[in-house]
Amino acid sequence: MVSVIMNCYNSSQFLSEAINSVYAQTFKDWEIIFWDNASTDNTPEVAKNFDHKLRYFRSETTFSLGQARNMALEKAKGEYIAFLDCDDFWLPEKLEKQIAILEADLDAVLLYSNYFILKDNRKLLALKKWQPQGKIFDQQLCDFSVGILTVVIRRKVLDDLSGLFDVTLNLAEDFDFFLRILYNSKAVYQEHPVAVYRVYQGMSSIKFMDKWRSEITYVIDKFAKLYPDFENKHSVALNRRRLDLEYLCAKMYMKKGDLKAARRQINPIKFLNKKYFLLYFCSYMPVGLWNFITVYFIRKPF
């Protein structure tokens, strides 16, 4: 009933925990589509240590994450599609609770849920108590809160998309993919956390953080070509997203320890949002204070 898409490249460190969290599900009607993106560590040995419910595939060369996800999706047989990256893990009742919700609401094509962030052995809730549901494209365009590790989609929705994951993207492929699903479709939100997102040095969203801004801008430009009168219909959400891109750029400077550059970036918009002003204020403080605030108050990657 559910195909679990797992893409892996040299992620053996946390791999067993991730796979075991699927095997521990109280809902048992699933398969894992495991796509090894030409790993050079012991990923194959770890993955092949499981039974037939894990279907192992391997590419001869390393592709972009989007392309690797697409190749895995082509192998999926399930009525529903879920995603789990190899450094994250699920809580045992994830699929049971989510499939029940989708079976009860046949109009919803995408379900997303709250989740925990795990950093330095501390677990923090990732999202605020309430998230939007229904037709939520504009809300997610300006304030994206869909964690791929929590998502379940109906397989049939893939037939209506203008392509699957964008292979030119390395960080924002989820943002692009789920927003295209949400453009004309209904989503439902589950408040109960169902998964754990692991934050650590070396992960792609941190290592290549300076690419977020250009990739989000690329997605917005892409939508302007895909959807008629996009700029006018979604002007409010687009304005908020573009302001947040300025914030994101300042945040990158903060991460690099360049406080003056961060202050110059955020200065024109510092009074428009408490979050912007907080960053501006912290640009006069030691960079360690900003890192502390990021962990405890500003948790999403973009």
C-alpha positions as CSV (number, residue, x, y, z in Angstrom):
1,M,0.0,0.0,0.0
2,V,2.9,2.4,0.8
3,S,6.2,2.8,-1.1
4,V,8.8,4.4,1.1
5,I,11.4,6.2,-1.0
6,M,14.9,6.2,0.5
7,N,17.8,7.8,-1.3
8,C,21.3,7.3,0.0
9,Y,24.7,8.6,-0.8
10,N,27.4,7.7,1.7
11,S,25.0,7.8,4.6
12,S,25.9,4.5,6.4
13,Q,26.4,6.3,9.7
14,F,22.7,6.6,10.5
15,L,21.4,4.1,7.9
16,S,20.5,1.2,10.1
17,E,18.5,3.4,12.5
18,A,16.5,4.9,9.5
19,I,15.7,1.5,7.9
20,N,14.8,-0.1,11.2
21,S,12.3,2.7,11.9
22,V,10.4,1.6,8.9
23,Y,10.5,-2.0,9.9
24,A,9.2,-1.0,13.3
25,Q,6.1,0.6,11.9
26,T,2.8,-0.7,13.3
27,F,1.4,-0.5,9.8
28,K,3.0,-3.4,7.8
29,D,1.8,-3.0,4.2
30,W,4.8,-1.2,2.8
31,E,7.9,-1.6,0.7
32,I,11.2,0.4,0.8
33,I,12.5,1.6,-2.6
34,F,16.2,2.0,-1.6
35,W,18.2,3.9,-4.2
36,D,22.0,3.9,-3.6
37,N,23.4,6.9,-5.5
38,A,26.8,5.2,-6.1
39,S,27.9,5.3,-2.5
40,T,31.6,4.6,-1.8
41,D,31.2,3.7,1.9
42,N,29.6,0.5,3.3
43,T,26.0,1.5,2.4
44,P,25.4,-1.5,0.2
45,E,26.4,-3.9,3.0
46,V,24.1,-2.2,5.5
47,A,21.1,-2.0,3.1
48,K,21.4,-5.6,1.8
49,N,21.3,-6.9,5.3
50,F,17.5,-6.5,5.3
51,D,14.8,-8.8,3.8
52,H,12.8,-8.6,0.6
53,K,10.7,-5.7,1.8
54,L,13.7,-3.5,1.0
55,R,14.2,-3.4,-2.7
56,Y,17.8,-2.3,-3.3
57,F,18.8,-0.4,-6.5
58,R,22.1,1.2,-7.3
59,S,23.2,3.7,-9.9
60,E,26.6,3.4,-11.5
61,T,27.3,7.1,-11.2
62,T,26.2,9.7,-8.7
63,F,23.2,11.8,-9.8
64,S,21.6,14.9,-8.4
65,L,19.3,14.1,-5.5
66,G,16.3,15.1,-7.6
67,Q,17.3,12.7,-10.3
68,A,17.9,9.9,-7.8
69,R,14.5,10.5,-6.2
70,N,12.9,10.3,-9.6
71,M,14.6,7.0,-10.4
72,A,13.4,5.6,-7.1
73,L,9.8,6.8,-7.8
74,E,9.8,4.9,-11.1
75,K,10.2,1.7,-9.1
76,A,7.4,2.4,-6.6
77,K,4.4,0.1,-6.6
78,G,2.4,1.5,-3.7
79,E,-0.9,3.4,-3.7
80,Y,0.8,5.9,-1.4
81,I,4.3,7.4,-1.5
82,A,6.3,8.4,1.6
83,F,9.9,9.7,1.9
84,L,12.6,9.0,4.4
85,D,16.2,10.3,4.1
86,C,18.9,8.1,5.6
87,D,19.9,10.4,8.4
88,D,16.3,10.7,9.8
89,F,13.9,8.2,11.3
90,W,10.3,7.6,11.9
91,L,8.2,7.0,15.1
92,P,6.5,3.6,15.1
93,E,2.9,4.8,14.5
94,K,3.7,7.2,11.6
95,L,2.2,5.3,8.7
96,E,-0.7,3.8,10.7
97,K,-2.0,7.2,11.7
98,Q,-1.3,8.9,8.4
99,I,-2.9,6.3,6.2
100,A,-6.0,6.3,8.4
101,I,-6.3,10.1,7.9
102,L,-5.9,9.9,4.1
103,E,-8.3,6.9,3.8
104,A,-10.9,9.1,5.7
105,D,-10.4,12.2,3.5
106,L,-10.4,11.1,-0.2
107,D,-10.1,14.7,-1.4
108,A,-6.7,15.2,0.2
109,V,-3.7,14.2,-2.0
110,L,-0.9,15.2,0.4
111,L,-0.5,14.8,4.2
112,Y,2.2,16.4,6.2
113,S,2.9,16.3,9.9
114,N,4.8,17.8,12.8
115,Y,8.2,16.3,13.6
116,F,11.1,16.6,16.0
117,I,14.5,18.2,15.3
118,L,17.3,16.3,16.9
119,K,20.5,18.3,17.5
120,D,23.2,17.6,20.1
121,N,20.9,14.9,21.7
122,R,18.1,17.5,22.2
123,K,14.7,17.0,20.6
124,L,12.7,20.1,19.8
125,L,9.3,20.3,18.0
126,A,9.9,21.7,14.5
127,L,6.6,23.4,13.8
128,K,4.1,25.6,15.6
129,K,1.0,23.9,17.0
130,W,-1.2,24.7,14.0
131,Q,-0.2,24.5,10.4
132,P,-2.5,25.3,7.4
133,Q,-4.5,22.7,5.6
134,G,-6.8,22.7,2.6
135,K,-5.7,24.7,-0.4
136,I,-2.5,26.0,1.1
137,F,-0.2,26.9,-1.8
138,D,0.1,30.6,-0.9
139,Q,0.9,29.9,2.8
140,Q,3.5,27.4,1.8
141,L,5.0,29.6,-0.8
142,C,5.8,32.3,1.7
143,D,6.4,30.1,4.8
144,F,7.3,26.6,3.7
145,S,6.7,24.0,6.5
146,V,6.3,20.7,4.7
147,G,9.0,18.3,6.0
148,I,9.6,15.6,3.5
149,L,10.2,13.0,6.2
150,T,6.6,13.4,7.3
151,V,4.9,13.5,3.9
152,V,2.6,10.9,2.4
153,I,1.1,11.6,-1.1
154,R,-1.3,9.6,-3.3
155,R,0.6,8.1,-6.1
156,K,-2.0,9.2,-8.6
157,V,-1.1,12.9,-8.1
158,L,2.2,12.3,-9.8
159,D,0.4,11.8,-13.1
160,D,-0.8,15.4,-13.1
161,L,2.6,17.0,-12.4
162,S,4.7,18.9,-14.9
163,G,7.6,16.5,-14.2
164,L,8.7,15.0,-10.9
165,F,11.7,16.3,-8.9
166,D,13.6,19.0,-10.7
167,V,17.0,17.5,-11.4
168,T,18.8,20.9,-11.6
169,L,18.1,21.6,-7.9
170,N,20.3,20.3,-5.0
171,L,18.6,21.8,-2.0
172,A,15.2,23.1,-2.9
173,E,13.9,20.2,-4.9
174,D,11.4,19.4,-2.1
175,F,10.1,23.0,-2.1
176,D,9.5,22.9,-5.8
177,F,8.0,19.4,-5.9
178,F,5.5,19.8,-3.1
179,L,4.4,23.3,-4.1
180,R,3.6,22.0,-7.6
181,I,1.5,19.3,-6.0
182,L,-0.2,21.9,-3.7
183,Y,-1.0,24.4,-6.5
184,N,-4.4,22.9,-7.2
185,S,-4.7,20.2,-4.6
186,K,-5.9,19.8,-1.0
187,A,-3.5,19.0,1.8
188,V,-4.2,17.9,5.4
189,Y,-2.0,18.5,8.4
190,Q,-1.4,16.2,11.4
191,E,-0.4,18.0,14.5
192,H,1.1,14.9,16.2
193,P,4.9,14.6,15.5
194,V,5.7,11.4,13.5
195,A,9.4,11.6,12.7
196,V,12.8,12.9,13.8
197,Y,14.9,15.2,11.6
198,R,18.6,15.0,12.5
199,V,20.7,18.1,12.4
200,Y,24.5,17.7,12.3
201,Q,27.6,19.3,10.7
202,G,28.1,18.1,7.1
203,M,24.5,17.7,6.2
204,S,23.7,19.2,2.8
205,S,21.2,21.9,4.0
206,I,24.0,23.4,6.2
207,K,27.0,22.6,4.0
208,F,25.5,24.2,0.9
209,M,23.4,26.8,2.7
210,D,24.6,29.6,0.4
211,K,22.7,28.0,-2.5
212,W,19.3,28.3,-0.9
213,R,18.7,31.8,-2.1
214,S,19.5,31.1,-5.8
215,E,17.5,27.9,-5.8
216,I,14.4,29.4,-4.3
217,T,14.6,32.3,-6.8
218,Y,14.9,29.7,-9.6
219,V,11.7,28.0,-8.4
220,I,9.8,31.2,-8.3
221,D,10.9,32.1,-11.8
222,K,9.9,28.6,-12.9
223,F,6.4,29.0,-11.4
224,A,6.0,32.3,-13.3
225,K,6.4,30.3,-16.5
226,L,4.2,27.4,-15.5
227,Y,1.2,29.2,-14.1
228,P,-0.7,32.0,-15.9
229,D,-0.6,35.4,-14.2
230,F,1.4,33.9,-11.4
231,E,3.0,37.2,-10.1
232,N,-0.4,39.0,-9.8
233,K,-2.3,36.1,-8.3
234,H,0.2,35.4,-5.6
235,S,1.8,38.8,-5.1
236,V,1.4,38.9,-1.3
237,A,3.0,35.5,-0.8
238,L,5.7,36.3,-3.2
239,N,6.6,39.5,-1.5
240,R,6.9,37.7,1.8
241,R,9.0,35.0,0.3
242,R,11.4,37.6,-1.3
243,L,11.8,39.4,2.0
244,D,12.6,36.1,3.6
245,L,15.3,35.5,0.9
246,E,17.0,38.7,2.1
247,Y,16.8,37.4,5.6
248,L,18.2,34.1,4.4
249,C,21.1,35.8,2.8
250,A,21.8,37.8,6.0
251,K,21.5,34.5,7.9
252,M,24.2,32.9,5.7
253,Y,26.6,35.8,6.5
254,M,25.9,35.2,10.2
255,K,26.8,31.6,9.9
256,K,30.0,32.6,8.2
257,G,30.8,35.0,11.0
258,D,30.6,38.1,8.8
259,L,28.4,40.3,11.1
260,K,28.8,43.5,9.1
261,A,27.7,41.9,5.9
262,A,24.7,40.4,7.7
263,R,23.8,43.8,9.1
264,R,24.0,45.5,5.7
265,Q,21.7,42.8,4.2
266,I,19.0,42.9,6.8
267,N,19.1,46.6,7.6
268,P,16.6,47.8,4.9
269,I,13.9,45.4,6.2
270,K,14.7,45.1,9.9
271,F,11.5,46.7,11.2
272,L,9.2,44.6,9.0
273,N,9.3,41.5,11.1
274,K,10.4,40.5,14.6
275,K,12.5,37.7,13.2
276,Y,14.4,40.2,10.9
277,F,14.9,42.6,13.8
278,L,16.2,39.8,16.0
279,L,18.8,39.0,13.4
280,Y,19.8,42.6,13.1
281,F,20.1,43.0,16.8
282,C,22.2,39.8,17.1
283,S,24.6,41.1,14.4
284,Y,26.0,43.4,17.1
285,M,26.5,40.4,19.4
286,P,29.0,37.4,19.3
287,V,28.0,35.0,16.6
288,G,27.6,32.3,19.1
289,L,24.5,34.0,20.4
290,W,22.9,33.8,16.9
291,N,23.7,30.1,16.7
292,F,22.0,29.6,20.1
293,I,18.9,31.5,19.0
294,T,18.7,29.6,15.7
295,V,18.6,26.3,17.5
296,Y,15.9,27.3,20.0
297,F,13.7,29.8,18.2
298,I,14.3,29.7,14.4
299,R,14.5,26.1,13.4
300,K,13.5,25.8,9.7
301,P,16.3,25.6,7.1
302,F,14.7,28.4,5.0
